[in-house]
Amino acid sequence: MGAGKVLGAMVGLMLGLLIGGPWAIVLALIAGVALGHYFDEQNAPPPQSPELFSDFPTAPERPPPRRTGPMPGEHRAVEAPEEDPLDHAIVALFMDVARADGELRREEVREIRRYFEEVLHADAFTVQSVGRYLKQFIARPASLKAAEALAACQEALPADERLRLLDALYEMALADGHMQRSETEVLRRMADGLGIPDEKIQALARQHLGDATPHFESLGLKPDATNAEVKAAFRKLAAAHHPDKSAGLGPKATEKAARRFQEIRDAYETIRKLRDL
């Protein structure tokens, strides 16, 4: 039990005894433990995950500030750059996408580092700060405020930089080899929050998820079909080619229907991910 829980339980017990009555003691004790748990979460040290963050370089320590000024014959020390709140906001967006399919993975951490190093050309101090931000978000999930981070990025970044950021978020979401619907939904929210036009969102999705033209053809549609038309075509074809309807026509007919049914499902799933249906 954390120190906050212990202290909260003691304070709650004391208040309960002062108020008097068994229910007052129980309720005060529960409230004290709950407050203590919240305190422990908010003040928990960053997790030690050497494997997860092994791709982050160890940056040199920041030089200590001088008390007065350089001594005679000394040069003034070069101070390390200040941390940029925008970096914190960008890491919050990466973390929000990472949480869409579960825990943060090493592959995703690697993509975050790559964005800061190769796209933003961040220095060693900034990259070290990025690793620290990630650990803080893991230790204190309540501190992750994606809506505020989106607003900060939209205000501070020009349009082309926001598009590059969304591209990097796609790269991280696909770091494990596939895109889940929960990730697609978060990415769509990110795109809207960053103020990216729909046509550019669709182009970026095609770039990462591929051209869905053959899949539209599998459903008897053209690529400009509406979402309602896609859903209607899928329901109609799935019902018509369900293997159960061919169960009495022999093994070959059943196998053929199963292949067609799977083709229909695969086509719809690809379009659904591309369009965030």
N, C-alpha and C positions, 0 to 999 in steps of 0.2 A: 504494500500500500504506500502511495506517495505521501510526501510530507504534508501536502495540501489537504489530502483526505483525512489524515490523522488529526491535523489541527482543526479542520472543519468539524470532525466528529466530536472533538473535545469541546469546542465552542457551542456546537448544537446541543450537546448534553447539558452543559452548564445553563444555557438559556432555557432548556426544557425543565430543568429542576427549579429554576427561578419562577417560571410560569406556574409549574405544578400540574399534576395530573399525568396519567400514563400516556394518553394520546398526545399531549403537548410534548412530552419527552421524545416519543417516537417520531413525530413530525419534525421537530427541531433537529433531531439527530439525522434524519434523512436529508433535510435541507442543508445541513452543515457538510455532510459527505458530498452532496451534489456540487456545492460551491467549491469544496476542496478539490474535487475531480476536475472542475473547469479550470481552477488555478493551476493544477498540475499540467493540464494539456497546454495552456497558454505559455507556461514557463518551462516546458520540457526542453532539454538540450537537443540540438540537431542529432538525428540518428547516425550511428557509425556504420556505414555501408561501404567498406573498402572496395568490394568487387563492383558495386553499382557505379561508383564514382572514380574507378581506377583510370578512366580515360582523361580525367581532368589533370592538367599539369599542376605541379606544386609551385606556386608563385612565390617569389621572395617576400619576406615580411616588409610591410610599409615602414619607411624610415621614421624614427621618432621625431616629433616636432622639436625645434630648437627653442631654448628658454628665452634667449635674448636676441642674439644675432651671431654672425660668424666672428670667431676670434681673429685677431690680427694675423694675416697671412693665409687665412682659410677662405675657401670659396663657399658661397651660400649653397646649402643643400637643395637638391631638386626634390620638391615635394611630389608624392604620388598623387595621381588624379583622383578627384572626388568621385564617389559612387553616383551613378546617374539613376534617378528614380524611374526613368523610362526603361532601363534594363530590367528592373524589378517587375514592371508591368508586362514586358514581353515574356519573361520567364513564367509569370502567372498564366498567360495564355497557353504556353506550351504545356504547363502542368495541368491545366483544365482539360486539354485534349488527351493527355496521357491518362488521366483518371477516368476517361469515358469507357475504357475497356479493362479497367482494373488498376493494378499497381504500376508504378513507374518501372520501366525495364532498362537494362543497360543499353540496348539498341536505341531506345528513345533518348537517353541521356547523351549518347554519341551524336545524334542528329541535332540536339540543342547546342552542343558545343560546336559542331560544324557550322551552324548558322552564325553564331557569334564570331567565330574565327574567320570563316571564308566569305561570308556575306557582309557582316558589319566590320570585319578586320579589327576585332577587339584585341586589346593588349592583354598581357598575362594577369594584371590586377583585375580587369573586368571579368575574365574567364573564371578566375578564382571566386569572384563575387557571385557569379552565376551558379556555381556549385553550392555556395553557401545559401543562396536563395532557394534552390531546390530542396536542400535539407530542411530549411525552415518550413517550407510548405508541406513537406512530408510529416514533420513533427507537429505542426499546428495547421491542420486543414482549414480550420475556421478563418485563418488569415488570408485565405485565397479568395479574392474578390474579383472575379473575371469581368463583371460588368464595369467596374471602375477601371480595370486595366484596359479594356476595349476603348473606353472613352479617352483615356490618356494616349493610347496609340493612335487613335483616329485624329486627335488634335495635334499631336507632335510629328507624325510621319506624313510625308507627301504621298500622293496616290500610288506612285510606282513602288515606293518602299512598303506600303501596306500590302500591295499585291505580292511582293517578294516574301513578305512575312507569311501570308496565307499559303503560298507555295511551300514554304518550309514547314508549316503546320501539317500540310498534306504529306510531305516526306516523312515526318515523324510518325504520323498515324499509320503509314504503310511500312514502317520499319520492321514490323513482325510478319510482313508478307501478305496481309489481307486487311480489308477495311470492314469494320463492323458497323451496323446501323447506328449504334450509339455514337460512334466517332463521326459518322456522316452528319448526324444531327448537330453535334457540337461544332463541327466545321462550318455548317451552314449558319449557325448563330454567330460564329466568329466573322464570317464574310459579311453578314448583314451589319454587325456592330462596327466593322472596319469601313463600312460605306463603299463596298466594292460592287460595281454594276453587275446585273444578272448575267449579261453576255460574257463577261470576263470570268465569272464564277463557273459557268458552264464550260468555257474553253479550258479552264484550269482542271476541272473535273475530268474532261475528256483526255487531257494530257496525262493525268495520273491513272485513270481507270480504263482508258482505251476508247476506241471508236465503237459505238454501240449499233452502227448501221446494220450489220448482219443479224443482230439480235432483234431489231425491229422487224426485219424481214421474216424472222422465224415466227413472229406473231402476226404476220400479214399486214404490217404497218410500214409507213414511211417515217424517217427520223424526225419529221416535224409534227408527228402525232401528239395530241394533247395527253396530259396525264390521265384524264378520264377515259380516253380511248385506249390507252395502254392497259389500264386496269380492267376495262370491259373485255378487251380482246383476250387477256390472260384468263379471266374467269370462264369465258366461253370455250376457249381451246382446252383448258385444263379439264373442264367437265366432259368435253367431247372425247378426249383421248385418255381418260383415266384407265389404267390397266384393268380395273374391276369390270369395266364394260366389255372387255374382250376375254374374260375368263372362260367362257364357254365356246370360244372359237378355235381353241387349240393352242399349243405352246408357241408356235411361230407368230401367230397373231398377237398373243399376249406379250411376247418379247418385243415385237415391233411397236406396239402401243406404249410399252414401258419406255422405250428409247425416245419416242416422240414426246411423251409426257415429261421426261427429264430434260429434253431440249427446250420445251416450253418454259419449264421452271427456271432453267439456267438463264434463258434469255430475259425473263422478267426480273430475276434477281440482279442481273447486270444493269438493266435499265433503272431499276429501283435505286441501286446505289449511286448511279450516275446522276439521277434527278432528285435524289433524296425524297422518294415517295413514301 
